[in-house]
């Protein structure tokens, strides 16, 4: 039997209302693609999203072709009703044939059970649930199933449902549904996954305060879940609630005592709060747990500089230079040497910073645990490195080298301080009598 196009079912799948044209179909396709894209699927549900997007695209293609061939480029409600009636008749005919086939199978089965009672199978039981939630978007809450539909035939058949949530009516693939049994509480792991997924969606949209509130429920379900504590710390921090972020990072540090990641977060959060002593203590714990991380040593050195502990700051920055030098770390080391009165060490650090910036070399950052996102490309720090080198050389007897460094800095950008230093150095140059 030929397949009958069910316009009403396609409109339900695309969440459209008749009459419609090609433009409305395109807008619906784009809107639903932003909701059911496979990249937004929770773990294990990517296939459901892919199949649902494919069904949406197939329905949109059919409706677009139908709208192009219709008079005026629009499909009326009468056309939709006629198509729905024809589709219902086709489904009724298919159901009648399936029922007759089932009756014949039951007759054969009854005869087999009478003559061979041990070959029969236990009948399958089916339970119909009315309330369910969407695992891909648990923030929609518990919804009511208003209809179950099927798209395609054979192996390509897909099941989807129309759900009525508090946010509105949604079309949801059946594989993303979790039916709710109010007589039993949900397991803690399911609640955690549900609220974490909702929080990730909120963070992707920039709603960090909303994500933090959702993660509180996940934390209550599993207080020792380190992934939840990490996301909660990040959500509170990005949302501007530093006090709550500090509490969350302390819980995370207690759950992972041997890892440096929570201590790195704690150092940055305490630094934003203005508690430099607590930030330095957290940075010290971070280097104790990860002594091979040059970025952690640099952060400790900067915090020690702000606390006027020059000796400890210089030790930390020199340790970072031994591991993996960076332009910013070398410039901070030059500042520490300057405060300690070591002009030679300052000049050496500045020369190394210039060489590293010219070479474009920079330490690779770990996007998960390392938080030095403000460290830009090494080439962008080249003017600052030349300027610092010029001022360092000006404190020695290498006036010509200092003037050359000033010219290199000014060639990369205007700097009034460097210009004044260059004029001062040129005024100090010895003047000789012209040759005869």
Residue pairs with C-beta under 8 A, 6 or more apart in sequence:
1 90
1 93
1 94
3 90
3 153
4 83
4 86
4 87
4 89
4 90
5 62
5 66
5 83
5 87
6 83
6 84
6 87
7 18
7 63
7 66
7 75
7 79
7 80
7 83
7 84
7 87
8 80
8 81
8 83
8 84
8 87
9 84
9 87
9 149
9 151
10 59
10 62
10 63
11 17
11 18
11 20
11 63
11 80
12 147
12 149
12 162
12 171
13 55
13 56
13 59
13 149
13 151
13 160
13 171
14 25
14 28
14 29
14 32
14 56
14 59
14 60
14 63
14 171
15 28
15 31
15 32
15 169
15 170
15 171
16 24
16 25
16 28
16 63
18 75
18 76
18 77
18 79
18 80
19 74
19 75
19 76
19 77
20 63
20 67
20 74
20 75
21 67
21 73
21 74
21 75
22 64
22 67
22 68
22 73
25 60
25 63
25 64
25 67
26 60
26 64
28 60
29 56
29 57
29 60
32 53
32 56
32 171
33 53
33 56
35 137
36 49
36 52
36 53
36 56
36 136
36 173
37 49
37 53
38 46
38 49
38 50
38 53
40 49
40 136
40 201
40 204
41 48
41 49
41 136
42 135
42 136
42 193
42 197
43 193
45 135
45 136
45 175
45 176
47 175
48 136
48 173
48 175
48 176
49 136
49 173
49 176
51 158
51 173
51 175
52 158
52 160
52 173
52 176
54 158
55 151
55 152
55 158
55 160
58 151
59 151
63 75
66 75
67 73
67 74
67 75
70 79
109 120
112 119
112 120
113 119
113 120
129 145
129 179
129 180
129 181
130 144
130 145
131 142
131 143
131 144
131 145
131 179
131 180
131 182
132 142
132 143
132 145
132 161
132 163
132 177
132 178
132 179
132 180
133 140
133 141
133 142
133 143
133 177
133 178
133 180
133 194
134 140
134 143
134 163
134 165
134 170
134 172
134 176
134 177
134 178
135 176
135 177
135 178
135 193
135 194
135 197
136 172
136 176
136 197
137 170
137 197
137 198
137 201
138 194
138 195
138 197
138 198
139 198
139 201
139 202
139 214
140 163
140 165
140 166
140 167
140 170
141 165
141 166
141 167
142 165
142 180
143 163
143 164
143 165
143 166
143 170
144 163
144 164
145 161
145 162
145 163
145 177
146 161
146 162
146 163
146 164
146 169
147 161
147 162
148 159
148 160
148 161
148 174
149 159
149 160
149 161
149 162
150 157
150 158
150 159
150 160
151 157
151 158
151 159
151 160
152 158
158 173
158 174
159 173
159 174
159 175
160 171
160 172
160 173
160 174
161 171
161 172
161 173
161 174
161 177
162 169
162 170
162 171
162 172
163 169
163 170
163 171
163 172
163 177
178 190
188 221
188 222
189 221
189 222
191 217
191 218
191 221
192 218
192 221
192 222
192 225
192 228
195 214
195 215
195 217
195 218
195 221
196 215
196 218
196 227
196 228
196 231
198 211
198 214
199 211
199 212
199 214
199 215
199 218
199 231
199 235
200 211
200 231
202 208
202 210
202 211
202 214
203 211
203 231
203 234
203 235
203 238
208 235
208 236
208 238
208 239
209 235
209 239
209 241
211 231
211 235
211 239
212 232
212 235
212 236
212 239
212 241
212 244
215 228
215 231
215 232
215 235
216 232
218 225
218 228
218 232
219 225
219 228
219 229
219 232
219 251
222 228
223 251
224 255
226 252
226 255
226 256
229 248
229 251
229 252
229 255
230 252
230 261
230 262
230 265
232 248
232 252
233 245
233 248
233 249
233 252
233 262
233 265
233 269
234 265
236 242
236 244
236 245
236 248
237 245
237 265
237 268
237 269
237 272
242 269
242 272
242 273
243 273
245 269
246 266
246 269
246 270
246 273
249 262
249 265
249 266
249 269
250 266
252 262
252 265
253 262
253 263
253 266
256 262
258 289
259 289
260 285
260 286
260 287
260 289
260 290
260 293
260 296
260 369
261 368
261 369
263 282
263 283
263 285
263 286
263 289
264 282
264 283
264 286
264 296
264 299
264 369
264 370
264 371
265 371
266 278
266 279
266 282
267 279
267 280
267 282
267 283
267 286
267 299
267 303
268 279
268 371
270 276
270 278
270 279
270 282
271 279
271 303
276 303
276 306
276 307
277 307
279 303
280 300
280 303
280 304
280 307
283 296
283 299
283 300
283 303
284 300
286 293
286 296
286 299
286 300
287 293
287 296
287 297
287 300
287 316
290 296
292 323
293 323
293 370
294 319
294 320
294 323
294 324
294 325
294 326
294 329
294 363
295 320
295 326
295 363
295 365
295 370
295 372
297 316
297 317
297 319
297 320
297 323
298 316
298 317
298 320
298 326
298 328
298 329
298 332
298 372
299 372
300 316
301 313
301 314
301 315
301 316
301 317
301 320
301 329
301 332
301 333
301 336
302 313
302 332
304 310
304 312
304 313
304 316
305 313
305 332
305 335
305 336
305 339
310 336
310 339
310 340
311 340
313 332
313 336
314 333
314 336
314 337
314 340
317 329
317 332
317 333
317 336
318 333
320 326
320 329
320 333
321 329
321 330
321 333
321 349
321 352
324 363
325 352
325 356
325 363
326 356
326 362
326 363
326 375
326 378
327 353
327 356
327 357
327 362
327 378
327 381
327 385
328 375
328 381
330 349
330 350
330 352
330 353
330 356
330 385
331 349
331 350
331 353
331 381
331 384
331 385
331 388
333 345
333 349
334 345
334 346
334 349
334 350
334 353
334 388
334 392
335 346
337 343
337 344
337 345
337 346
337 349
338 346
338 392
343 392
343 395
343 396
346 392
346 395
347 389
347 392
347 393
347 396
350 385
350 388
350 389
350 392
351 389
353 381
353 385
353 388
353 389
354 382
354 385
354 386
354 389
356 362
356 378
357 378
357 379
357 381
357 382
357 385
358 382
359 378
360 377
360 378
360 379
361 378
362 375
362 377
362 378
365 372
365 373
365 375
382 412
383 409
383 412
383 413
383 415
386 405
386 406
386 408
386 409
386 412
387 409
387 415
387 417
387 418
389 405
390 402
390 403
390 405
390 406
390 409
390 418
390 421
390 422
391 402
391 421
393 399
393 401
393 402
393 405
394 402
394 421
394 424
394 425
396 402
399 425
399 428
399 429
400 429
402 421
402 425
403 422
403 425
403 426
406 418
406 419
406 421
406 422
406 425
407 422
409 415
409 418
410 418
410 419
410 422
